[in-house]
Amino acid sequence: MLRISHARQKSTFPLPQGLHFPNKSTSSYMIVVLKPGLPQSQIDAVAAEVTRLGYEPRVIQGQVQTVIAALGDESTHHTLETLTALPQVENVLRVQKRYKLVSRQAKSVDTVIEVAGQRIGAKEKFCVMAGPCSVESEKQLMMTAKAVKERGATILRGGAFKPRTSPYEFQGLGESGLKILAQARKEYGLGIVTEVLAEKDVDLVASYADILQIGARNSQNYALITAAAKTGRPILLKRGLSMRIEEWMLAAEYVLSQGNPNVMLCERGIRTFETYTRNTLDLGAVAIVKQESHLPVIVDPSQGCGRADLVLELCKGAAALNADGIIVEVHPNPAEAWSDGQQQVDPELFGKLMSAIKPFVQAVGRPG
C-alpha cells in the first residue's frame, strides 16, 4: 500500500519506493496528492495538466490514494503548487529543497571562504569580526581597530552607510567612512566588512571592503543581493527581522546562482513577542543551517539581543554550537556612541569575551 503523509507543514516528500528521477541540478521534483476515490478520467485530467505545464508526470496508484510524481524545471516552467486550485487535488508537496546550490544535497563538504588572509568555514580557525556599529571619526575607528586587533580579532566591522529607523538619526559618513576603514586596514592589517544599502553604492563599497554585508532590512532585496554577488566579493548575508530559515537560504541562493560561492549566513536575531531583549537570537537556527547547508555561519550577538551585558554569554553559545565565527560591536566608549551604544561592548569586555570563548572553540575541534 502507498502511504501518504498529509502534514502540510512539511516542505519535502520522500520519493515512493522504486521511483527514481534523473539527477538534474535544475530539476524540481514534486508530488501531486489527489483526493481519494477519484475516477480514472479525473486522474488523467490532472496528469494532462501536469504535462501541459511542462512537467513529466508519473502516476502512482495505491489502494487508498493516488499521487502523481512530477519532474520539471521551475526556472522555466510554471510552479505546480497552483494545482491545489483543482478540485481533484488535495496537496502539492516538494521532494527537493527549493534552495539547490545552498543545500548539502548540492555539496556535502563545508565551504571554506578565503578572505583577508583568513579561511572561514569547516573546521578552520574561529573567525572574530569586531568594531563599532558606525564609523564616527578617524580617531574613534583607529582606537577600536587597535584594540580589537590586540585582542585577537582578524576582521574589522564598521558601518559607513547606516540604515536607521528614523530619518533624523545618524545615517553614517558614507564614502568618508569607507576611506577611514581602508586606512585602518592598511595600518592594522585587518580585513574590512561593511554594509551596502543600495544598488547604486555596490561598486563603491566593493572598492573598499573585503566583505559586503547585506543587512537584515535588505535580506530580501534581491536586486541588491544580485548586484553585490556580481562583484565577486564575499557576502555576509544577515537574516531578516521576521525571516524564516528557508527564506534566508533562498536569499543566499541568489548569490550562488550568480556564480559567487562566497556566502556567509549571519544569524542576528529575529523579532518575537519578547521585549526583554531587542531581538531574540535564534541559536537553534545555527544548528539547523549547519545541518542543511554547506555555507559558513556567523553569529551577531550584539544585534541578537541589543544588550552589552549579554553578549559574552551568547558568544559562548555560538562557539559551542560550532558556528564559524562571530561579529561583535565594540566601541572605545559605548556611552558616547552615535548609534546603538547599549549593545556595544568596550575593549576591556571584548578582551574578556575572547578569553571566555576559547574553551568552547576548542571543544568543537577548532584551533584555539
N, C-alpha and C positions, 0 to 999 in steps of 0.2 A: 504494500500500500504506500502511496506517495503521501508523506506527511508535510503539511504546510504550516509554517509559523505565521500567525496573524498579528504579531506585535508590531504596531505601526511605528513605534519609537525606534525600531531598528532600521538602519540605513543600508545594511548589507544582507545578502541572502545566499546560502550555500548552494552550489550547483547540484541538481539531482544526480544521484549515483549513475555513473556511466555516461553522463553528458559532458562533452568537452568542446570548448570553443578554440579557434585558432588563437595563438598568442600574438595579438596585435596591440602595440602600445597605444594606438589612438582609439581602440575599440571600447565601447561601453556594453557591459553585459547587464541585462535587465530581465526580471521575471514579472510577467503579467499574470496576476492571480485572478481567475474567473470565479464567478459565483457558482455555487453547487447546482446541479440539476439542469444545466443548460442543454438544449438540443444541439445536435451536431452543426446545424445550419448557423446557429448563433456563435459557436466556437469558430467556425470557418470564417465568419464575418469579421471577428476580431483579428484573426490571423491575417486576413486580407488587408486590414487596416494597418497592421504592423508592417506588412510588406510595402504598402503604399507610402508609408513614412520613411522608407529607405532601410529597414532592418530585415534581417534574416530570421523568420520565425521557426521555432521547433515546438510542436505541440506535445505535451506530456500528459497523458490521461491516467488518473488514478481511479480507485473505486469510489472515492468520495469527492475529489476535487480535480479540476483540470487547470494546468498552468501552461503558459506559452513562454518559453525561453527565447530571448531575442538578442542578436548581435548586431551592432551598428556603430556608427561614429557620430557622437553628439555634436562634434565641432562642425559637421557639415549637414547634419540632419536634425529634424525636429525631435525634441525630447519625448520619450514615450510616457512620461509621467502624466501627460494630458489625457491619456486613455482612461483615466479614472472618471472622466465625464461620461463614458459609455455605460449604459445600464447593465451590460453583461460583466463589467469589470469591478472586482472587489478592491484590488490594490495593485500598485506597481512598485516593485522593490528593486534596488540596485544589488548587483552581485559584486561589482568592482567599485572601489572608492572613487569619488569624483576627483580627488587630488592624486593624480597618477605619478607625476615626477617627484613629488614631495614624499610619497609613501615608501615604506620599506619593501613593498612589492616591486617597486622600480629599482631600488638599490638597497641591498641588505647591509652593506658596510657603511659605517658612520662617515659622513662628510667631514673633512678637515679643511678649514679655511686658513690660508696663509696671508697675513696682513701685518704690516708694520713690524716685521721681524718675529712675529708670533704665530704659532699654529693653534687654532681654536677648533675644538671638537674631539670626538672619540675619547681616548684616554690621555690626551695631551695635557699640558700644564693648565691648571685652573686660571682662567682669564679674569683680570680685575680691571674694569674701566671705572675711572673716578674723576670727579671735577665738579665745578659749580653748575647749578641749574642754568644760570645765564652768565655770559661773558659781560662783565660790567666795566672793567677797565684793564689796562695792561698790568698795573700793579697787582690787582686782585687775582688775575689769572696766573701771573708768574709765581706769586706766593703759593697758590694752590697747586700748580704743576710741580713745583719743587717739593712740596710737602707730600703729595701722593706718590711721586717717583721715589723718594727716600723710603717710603713705607711699603713699596712693592707693586704699585700699580704699573701697568705697561701701556695703557691707552687712556688718553685724556678726553673726558667728555666736557662739553660746554655748548650752550645754546647761543648762536649768533642771531638766529631768527626764532622768535618765541610765539607760539600760538597761545593767546590769552583769552580767557572767557569774556573779559571786559575790554572794549576798545580803548579805554583810558589807562590801562595798565601797561607797564614797560614791555615793548614789543621786540627788544633786542637791538644790538648795534649794527646788524646787517653785515655788509662786507668788511667794515672796520673790525667787527668781532672775529670774522674769519681770518683777517690778517694777524690779529693778536694770537689766535690759535696756532697759526703757521709759525709764528715767532717762537711760541712755547715749544712746539715740536722740534724746531731747529736747536733750541738751547738745551732741552732736556731729553731729546731722543724718544719722545712719546708719540705713539700713533694718535690720530685725531678722529673722534666720532662726533658728528653734529647733525642736527635735524635739518631737513629740507622741507619747506612748506608748500611750494608752488612749482608747477612745471617750468615756469619762466626762469626759476632760480637753480634748476638742476645742474646745468653745466657750470655755473658759477661756484656752487657749493662743492661739486665734484673736483674742481680745480684746486681746492684747498684741503678737502677732507680725505682721510683714508677709508672711512666707513660712512655711508649715508644712512641716517636714521629716518625711518618713516614712523611718525608718532601715532599715538592712539586715535587722534581725531582724523587722521588721514589713512587709517589702516584699510579702508575700503575705497580709497580714492585710486581707482585702478589706472587712470590715465597718468597720475603722478608716479605710481609704483612702476608702471611700464617704462616711463621716461627715465626713472632712476636706474632701473635694471639695464637699460641700454648703454649706460655709461661704463658698465663693466666693473664698477666699484662694488665691494661687498655691501650688502644691505642688512641693517639691523631693523627688523620689522616688529614693531610693538603690537601687542594685542589691543583691540579696540575696547572701549569702555563697557560695552554690552555684547561683546563678540563671542559667539560660540567657537569651540575649538576647530570644528570643520571649516568655518568661515575664515578663521585665522590661517589655516593651512592652505585653503584655496587662494588666499591673498598671496601667500608665498609661491603658489603655483604660477602666478603671473610672472614672477621674476624668473623662475626656472624655464618657463615657456619661451622667454626671450633669449635663452642660451646663456644666462648668467647663473652658475651653480652656487654662488657665494651668498647664501642667505642665512642669517641667524634669527631665530624666533625669540622674541623678548616678552616674557610674562611680566606685566607691570600692574597687575591688579585689575579687578573688574568692579563695576558699580552694582552693589546689592542694597538690601534694606538696612544693612548695618551702618550706623552713624558714628560708632566709637573710633573708627579709623576712616581715613579719607576714601580709600578703596579697600577691597578685600583681595589680598594677594592669594592667588589660586595655585598653591604648590602642587595640588593634585593634577593640575593641567600639565605641569612639568613632567611628571611621571608618565602621563598619557602620551604626550608628544614624543618623549624619548622612546616610547614603545612603538608608536605609529609611524614616526618619521626618522630619517637619517640625518636631518639637519641639526646643527648645534643649537642649544637652548641657553639663553642668558636670562637672568632674573634681575628685575629692578625693584629692590625692597623699598627704596625711597618713595617712589610714586605708589608702590604697592600698599603702603599703609599711611603715608603722609605724616609720620611721626618719627623724629630722630631717635627717640628713646627705644624704639622697637627694631630699628634697622639691624643692629648687631645680631639679634636672635633670628631674624628672618634670613640673614646671610648664612648662618649655621644650617638652617633648614634647606636652603638652596644647595649648599655644598653636599649635605648628607643625601640629597635626592639625586646626586650625580649630574646637576646642572653643569654646563660647560664654562660658566662664568657669571659674574655679577656686574651691574653698573650702578654705582653709588654716587649720590650727590654729596660733594664735600665743599665747604666754604671756610675761608680763614676766620670769618666772624659771622655765623649764621644770623645773629640778631640784626645785622646790618644788611642782609641780603636784599636785593631788589625784587626777588621773586622766590616764593616757596621756602623761606627761611626756616619754617617749622620742621621741615623734613630733611634738612641738610645737616650732616654731622661735621664737627670741626676736626682738624688734623689729629688731635690727640685721641678722640674717639675712633677715628679711622684707623689709627695705629693699633688700638686695642682690638678692633674688629679683624684686622689682618692676622693678628696672633691667634685670635679665638677660632678662626675657621680652619686653621692648619690641620688639626686632628681629624676634622670631618673630611677635608680634601684627601688626606692620606688614607682614610678608612675606605674610600671608594676606589682606591687604587691609582690615584693620580700623583704625579710628582709633588712633593711638599714645598 
